[in-house]
């Protein structure tokens, strides 16, 4: 068995409230072997013999949709993938020091060249973007509420599902579960 990480969209945001106990039960009913949940925002640590296939992920999403009454996009990473994401630094130290926060957006597949260009259209004096593998890195130089960028705008413009986490959440998960 190896450790994997699921990042779920729409858990405890936008008026949807799900306790981690209930979420764990729903995921176990969908066949996942849940080890832990990390903060109450849809970060799930689970064990599996092999990395879940797209079909297994769709089954989990279908189960959550039925149980919760709304779509819950699910993005899965192995421990090695999460460690690589946590270690990736697409921005300079000076840029990071001047920014208020950096977020990681999880995707199903890497962005195409055309999608990367569309993403860069969101870049402003406030927001900068980079990509690596199946992740988008968003450097926010001001508070997130002051930015015009959002997960919803990203999904609408690129017609891609995603979920974003503060990079500090990724770092804390790597330190606790991978390192």
Buried (B, 14 or more C-beta within 10 A) or exposed (E): EEBBBBBBBBBBEEEBEBEBEEBBEBBEEBEBEBBBBBEEBBBBBBEBEEEBEEEBBEBBBEBBEEBBEEEBBBBBBBBEBBBBBBEBBBBEEEBBEEBEBBBBBBBBEEBEEEBBEBBEEBEEEBBBBBBBEBBBBBBBBEEBEEBEBBBEEBBEBBEBBBBBBBBEBBBBBBEEBBE
